[in-house]
């Protein structure tokens, strides 16, 4: 009796494992789901793939740009604080490409030097309050311009974050609608008829989330880094303007 029970138990286990194996073999692969997807879903997935390429390339380019800008800002600020006069670096005619602080400094010094120059070519040492205000405005304009340079391209990430899930949802709703339309035509509403179409429809939502989630993390990090760099630009511009006033503002 015990031998028969053991044999029966083994047969039951073998049948269970056999059913699980068959179920595993019947799972739809991504290639099969792609074949089952409608033309509209395939177009939406291709659009999301293009969004993903642009999003990742933008994140990589902006991350490298901001990292380089941050490193150059640190070197330039350390060098600037060692100068005796505010115009020392400008008079050496140095060029630091990709450094936002240097661009602000250069524009401010160009305006200051133009205000200090006399019509005969000589240079005076003091400026009026009005001339110094013009120099401050040049600094403010340079800060705004450099901030826009750092911010350029982030709109692509914002579009990917906000538009990716909605495009995926559009493809899912469209695919489910086609699936139910096919069920209505066949007049057969069973799981075997509906599951492949619904699975293919849900792929677009997955694709939309795969585009939006990395873009969201990258966008938030880049916005935080941009905010830090913008504050550094503002602080440097104020410090530079204060030093210009100390050295070249006429007492009135």
VENFENBEL-V206182 format. One record per residue. N is the residue number from 1. RES is the residue in one small letter. SS is DSSP state (@ for helix, = for strand, . for the rest). D_FIRST is the distance of its C-alpha to the first C-alpha in whole Angstrom. Layout:
BEGIN
{{N/RES/SS/D_FIRST} {N/RES/SS/D_FIRST}}
END
This chain:
BEGIN
{{1/x/./0} {2/x/@/4} {3/x/@/5} {4/x/@/5} {5/x/@/6} {6/x/@/9} {7/x/@/10} {8/x/@/10} {9/x/@/12} {10/x/@/14} {11/x/@/15} {12/x/@/16} {13/x/@/18} {14/x/@/20} {15/x/@/21} {16/x/@/23} {17/x/@/24} {18/x/@/26} {19/x/@/27} {20/x/@/29} {21/x/@/30} {22/x/@/32} {23/x/@/33} {24/x/@/35} {25/x/@/36} {26/x/./37} {27/x/./40} {28/x/./43} {29/x/./45} {30/x/@/49} {31/x/@/50} {32/x/@/48} {33/x/@/49} {34/x/@/53} {35/x/@/53} {36/x/@/52} {37/x/./54} {38/x/./58} {39/x/@/61} {40/x/@/62} {41/x/@/59} {42/x/@/60} {43/x/@/64} {44/x/@/63} {45/x/@/60} {46/x/@/63} {47/x/@/66} {48/x/@/63} {49/x/@/63} {50/x/@/67} {51/x/@/67} {52/x/@/64} {53/x/@/67} {54/x/@/70} {55/x/@/68} {56/x/@/67} {57/x/@/70} {58/x/@/72} {59/x/@/70} {60/x/@/70} {61/x/@/74} {62/x/@/75} {63/x/@/73} {64/x/@/75} {65/x/@/78} {66/x/@/78} {67/x/@/77} {68/x/@/80} {69/x/@/82} {70/x/@/81} {71/x/@/81} {72/x/@/85} {73/x/@/86} {74/x/@/85} {75/x/@/87} {76/x/@/90} {77/x/@/90} {78/x/@/90} {79/x/@/93} {80/x/@/95} {81/x/@/95} {82/x/./97} {83/x/./100} {84/x/./103} {85/x/./104} {86/x/./102} {87/x/./103} {88/x/@/103} {89/x/@/99} {90/x/@/101} {91/x/@/104} {92/x/./102} {93/x/./101} {94/x/./97} {95/x/./95} {96/x/./91} {97/x/./89} {98/x/./86} {99/x/./87} {100/x/@/87} {101/x/@/90} {102/x/@/92} {103/x/@/92} {104/x/@/93} {105/x/@/96} {106/x/@/97} {107/x/@/98} {108/x/@/99} {109/x/@/102} {110/x/@/103} {111/x/@/104} {112/x/@/105} {113/x/@/107} {114/x/@/109} {115/x/@/110} {116/x/@/112} {117/x/=/113} {118/x/./117} {119/x/./119} {120/x/./121} {121/x/./117} {122/x/./118} {123/x/=/115} {124/x/./115} {125/x/./113} {126/x/./113} {127/x/=/112} {128/x/./112} {129/x/@/110} {130/x/@/110} {131/x/@/109} {132/x/@/106} {133/x/@/105} {134/x/@/105} {135/x/@/103} {136/x/@/100} {137/x/@/100} {138/x/@/99} {139/x/@/97} {140/x/@/95} {141/x/@/95} {142/x/@/93} {143/x/@/90} {144/x/@/90} {145/x/@/90} {146/x/@/87} {147/x/@/85} {148/x/@/85} {149/x/@/84} {150/x/@/81} {151/x/@/80} {152/x/./80} {153/x/./77} {154/x/@/75} {155/x/@/75} {156/x/@/73} {157/x/@/70} {158/x/@/71} {159/x/@/71} {160/x/@/67} {161/x/@/66} {162/x/@/67} {163/x/@/67} {164/x/@/64} {165/x/@/61} {166/x/@/63} {167/x/@/63} {168/x/@/60} {169/x/@/59} {170/x/@/62} {171/x/@/59} {172/x/@/56} {173/x/@/58} {174/x/@/59} {175/x/@/56} {176/x/@/54} {177/x/@/57} {178/x/@/57} {179/x/@/53} {180/x/@/54} {181/x/@/56} {182/x/@/54} {183/x/@/52} {184/x/@/54} {185/x/@/55} {186/x/@/52} {187/x/./51} {188/x/./48} {189/x/./47} {190/x/./43} {191/x/@/42} {192/x/@/42} {193/x/@/45} {194/x/@/47} {195/x/@/45} {196/x/@/46} {197/x/@/50} {198/x/@/49} {199/x/@/48} {200/x/@/51} {201/x/@/53} {202/x/@/52} {203/x/@/53} {204/x/@/56} {205/x/@/56} {206/x/@/54} {207/x/@/57} {208/x/@/59} {209/x/@/58} {210/x/@/57} {211/x/@/61} {212/x/@/62} {213/x/@/60} {214/x/@/62} {215/x/@/65} {216/x/@/65} {217/x/@/64} {218/x/@/67} {219/x/@/69} {220/x/@/69} {221/x/@/69} {222/x/@/72} {223/x/@/74} {224/x/@/74} {225/x/@/75} {226/x/@/78} {227/x/@/79} {228/x/@/79} {229/x/@/81} {230/x/@/84} {231/x/@/84} {232/x/@/85} {233/x/@/88} {234/x/@/89} {235/x/@/90} {236/x/@/91} {237/x/@/94} {238/x/@/95} {239/x/@/95} {240/x/@/97} {241/x/@/99} {242/x/@/100} {243/x/@/101} {244/x/@/103} {245/x/@/105} {246/x/@/106} {247/x/@/107} {248/x/@/109} {249/x/=/109} {250/x/./113} {251/x/./114} {252/x/./116}}
END
